């Protein structure tokens, strides 16, 4: 009895002597084509390139490293000393001789004396507001100082009046510049001032019949 083979197309078993499937007409035996051989040219070129690199490395070692190793002047980790050319300077006498500028001695140094300005006399009082019980010591353009006694700050107002808005305060000892004035209001002599340290600006009273609150700076 002839053996049976299974057809890969219809899935049935047929006589082994049949070459074609009686149902599909396709070959019972599937012949596989031989796989084409891979092209090995790339591998060959890679091997050639690697060989060339190895050959170059061997040549470099033979030219630069091998002679020093054989002569005994080479040790691992040793760095070849770098020769730096030195700069030779001319003798000091020669360089100093080129500079003919004489150096002044201590006796030849000119002493410039700074003149200390003498304090000017206190400005004379004048009748800034006729009919007032006290006279003024200030004028426009002068510098003045808030009195230290009594140790109270001076109010600076936006208008020359006790009802004017308070812009700030100037502590005792503060320096001011007289900008405008006088303004005669409410029995007081008012001056428009600017504090030199803070640039606070406004009107302040010079004083009353008992004492001055803003004193001119000599």
C-alpha positions as CSV (number, residue, x, y, z in Angstrom):
1,X,0.0,0.0,0.0
2,X,1.4,3.3,-1.0
3,X,1.9,5.8,1.8
4,X,-0.3,8.9,2.0
5,X,0.9,12.5,2.1
6,X,-1.0,15.5,3.3
7,X,-1.7,18.2,0.7
8,X,-0.7,21.6,1.9
9,X,-3.4,23.3,-0.2
10,X,-6.6,21.3,0.5
11,X,-5.5,19.6,3.8
12,X,-6.5,16.1,2.6
13,X,-4.3,13.1,2.4
14,X,-3.5,11.7,-1.1
15,X,-1.3,9.0,-2.6
16,X,2.3,9.7,-2.3
17,X,2.7,9.0,-6.1
18,X,0.5,12.0,-6.9
19,X,2.3,15.1,-7.9
20,X,-0.7,17.4,-8.1
21,X,-3.7,17.8,-5.8
22,X,-6.8,16.3,-7.5
23,X,-9.0,19.0,-5.8
24,X,-6.9,22.2,-6.3
25,X,-4.6,21.1,-9.1
26,X,-1.6,22.6,-7.2
27,X,1.6,20.7,-6.6
28,X,1.4,18.4,-3.6
29,X,5.1,18.8,-3.0
30,X,6.2,22.4,-2.4
31,X,9.7,23.0,-3.6
32,X,11.6,25.6,-1.8
33,X,14.0,27.7,-3.6
34,X,17.5,27.8,-2.3
35,X,18.2,31.1,-0.4
36,X,20.6,33.3,-2.3
37,X,24.0,33.7,-0.7
38,X,24.5,36.9,1.2
39,X,26.8,39.5,-0.3
40,X,30.0,39.4,1.9
41,X,31.6,42.4,0.2
42,X,30.8,44.8,3.1
43,X,32.4,42.5,5.6
44,X,35.4,42.1,3.5
45,X,35.8,45.9,3.2
46,X,35.4,46.4,7.0
47,X,38.1,43.8,7.6
48,X,40.4,45.6,5.2
49,X,39.8,49.0,6.9
50,X,40.4,47.5,10.3
51,X,43.7,46.0,9.1
52,X,44.8,49.3,7.7
53,X,44.1,51.1,11.1
54,X,46.0,48.5,13.0
55,X,48.9,48.8,10.6
56,X,49.0,52.6,11.0
57,X,48.9,52.3,14.8
58,X,51.8,49.9,14.7
59,X,53.8,52.3,12.6
60,X,53.2,55.2,15.0
61,X,54.2,53.1,17.9
62,X,57.4,52.0,16.1
63,X,58.3,55.6,15.2
64,X,57.6,57.6,18.3
65,X,57.2,55.3,21.3
66,X,59.6,52.4,20.7
67,X,62.8,54.4,20.4
68,X,62.3,56.2,23.7
69,X,61.3,52.9,25.4
70,X,64.5,51.2,24.2
71,X,66.7,54.2,25.2
72,X,65.3,54.1,28.8
73,X,63.9,57.7,28.7
74,X,60.3,56.7,28.8
75,X,58.2,55.8,31.8
76,X,54.4,55.5,32.0
77,X,52.7,58.8,33.1
78,X,55.8,60.9,32.5
79,X,55.2,64.1,30.7
80,X,57.7,65.5,28.3
81,X,59.2,68.7,29.7
82,X,58.3,71.8,27.8
83,X,61.1,74.2,27.1
84,X,60.1,77.8,27.6
85,X,62.4,80.5,26.3
86,X,63.5,82.9,29.0
87,X,63.4,86.7,28.6
88,X,66.7,88.4,29.5
89,X,66.2,91.9,30.8
90,X,68.7,94.8,30.6
91,X,70.7,95.6,33.7
92,X,68.8,97.8,36.1
93,X,71.4,100.6,35.8
94,X,70.7,100.8,32.1
95,X,67.0,101.0,32.4
96,X,67.2,103.6,35.2
97,X,69.6,105.6,33.1
98,X,67.1,105.8,30.3
99,X,64.7,107.8,32.6
100,X,66.4,111.2,33.1
101,X,63.5,112.7,35.1
102,X,64.8,113.8,38.4
103,X,63.0,112.6,41.5
104,X,62.2,115.5,43.8
105,X,63.6,115.2,47.3
106,X,61.6,115.9,50.4
107,X,62.9,119.5,50.7
108,X,61.9,120.2,47.1
109,X,58.2,119.1,47.5
110,X,56.0,122.1,47.5
111,X,53.5,122.3,50.4
112,X,50.2,123.7,49.3
113,X,48.4,125.3,52.2
114,X,44.6,125.3,52.0
115,X,43.2,128.5,53.2
116,X,40.6,128.0,55.9
117,X,37.7,130.4,55.3
118,X,37.1,132.5,58.3
119,X,33.5,132.6,59.5
120,X,31.7,135.6,58.4
121,X,30.0,137.9,60.8
122,X,26.5,137.2,61.8
123,X,24.2,139.1,59.3
124,X,22.6,142.1,60.8
125,X,19.0,141.9,61.8
126,X,16.5,143.7,59.6
127,X,12.9,144.7,59.7
128,X,11.5,142.0,57.4
129,X,7.9,142.4,58.5
130,X,7.2,146.0,59.8
131,X,5.3,146.1,63.0
132,X,6.4,142.7,64.2
133,X,7.9,142.3,67.7
134,X,11.1,140.7,66.3
135,X,13.4,141.2,63.3
136,X,14.7,138.7,60.8
137,X,18.3,137.4,60.6
138,X,17.7,135.6,57.2
139,X,17.8,136.6,53.5
140,X,17.1,134.7,50.3
141,X,20.1,132.6,49.1
142,X,21.6,132.1,52.5
143,X,22.1,128.8,54.3
144,X,20.7,128.3,57.8
145,X,20.5,125.7,60.5
146,X,17.6,124.5,62.6
147,X,18.3,125.6,66.2
148,X,19.6,123.0,68.7
149,X,17.8,124.8,71.6
150,X,15.0,124.0,72.1
151,X,15.6,120.5,70.7
152,X,12.4,120.4,68.6
153,X,12.0,119.8,64.9
154,X,10.7,122.5,62.7
155,X,7.5,121.9,60.7
156,X,7.7,122.5,57.0
157,X,4.4,123.5,55.4
158,X,3.2,123.8,51.8
159,X,1.8,127.4,52.6
160,X,3.2,130.1,54.9
161,X,0.5,129.6,57.5
162,X,-0.2,127.5,60.5
163,X,-3.2,126.1,58.6
164,X,-1.0,125.0,55.7
165,X,-0.5,121.3,55.0
166,X,2.6,119.9,56.7
167,X,5.1,118.5,54.2
168,X,7.6,117.2,56.7
169,X,9.9,118.0,59.6
170,X,13.5,119.1,59.9
171,X,15.4,117.9,63.0
172,X,17.5,120.2,65.1
173,X,20.9,120.8,63.4
174,X,19.6,120.2,59.9
175,X,21.0,122.5,57.2
176,X,18.6,124.4,54.9
177,X,18.8,126.8,52.0
178,X,16.6,129.9,51.9
179,X,14.7,129.9,48.6
180,X,12.0,132.6,49.0
181,X,10.6,135.0,51.5
182,X,9.9,136.6,53.7
183,X,6.1,136.0,54.1
184,X,4.5,137.8,57.0
185,X,1.6,135.8,58.3
186,X,0.0,135.4,61.8
187,X,2.7,137.4,63.5
188,X,5.5,135.1,62.2
189,X,8.2,135.6,59.6
190,X,8.0,132.7,57.1
191,X,10.7,131.5,54.8
192,X,10.6,128.9,52.0
193,X,13.5,126.5,52.6
194,X,14.9,123.3,51.1
195,X,16.7,120.8,53.4
196,X,20.1,120.1,51.9
197,X,20.3,116.5,53.1
198,X,16.7,115.3,52.1
199,X,15.6,118.0,49.6
200,X,12.4,118.5,51.7
201,X,11.0,121.8,50.5
202,X,8.4,124.1,52.0
203,X,7.7,127.1,54.3
204,X,8.8,127.3,57.9
205,X,8.7,130.0,60.6
206,X,11.9,131.8,61.5
207,X,11.0,132.1,65.2
208,X,9.1,134.3,67.6
209,X,9.9,137.2,69.9
210,X,11.5,134.9,72.5
211,X,13.9,132.8,70.3
212,X,15.0,132.1,66.7
213,X,14.3,128.6,65.3
214,X,16.2,129.0,62.1
215,X,19.7,130.5,62.5
216,X,22.0,131.7,59.7
217,X,25.1,129.7,59.1
218,X,28.3,131.8,59.3
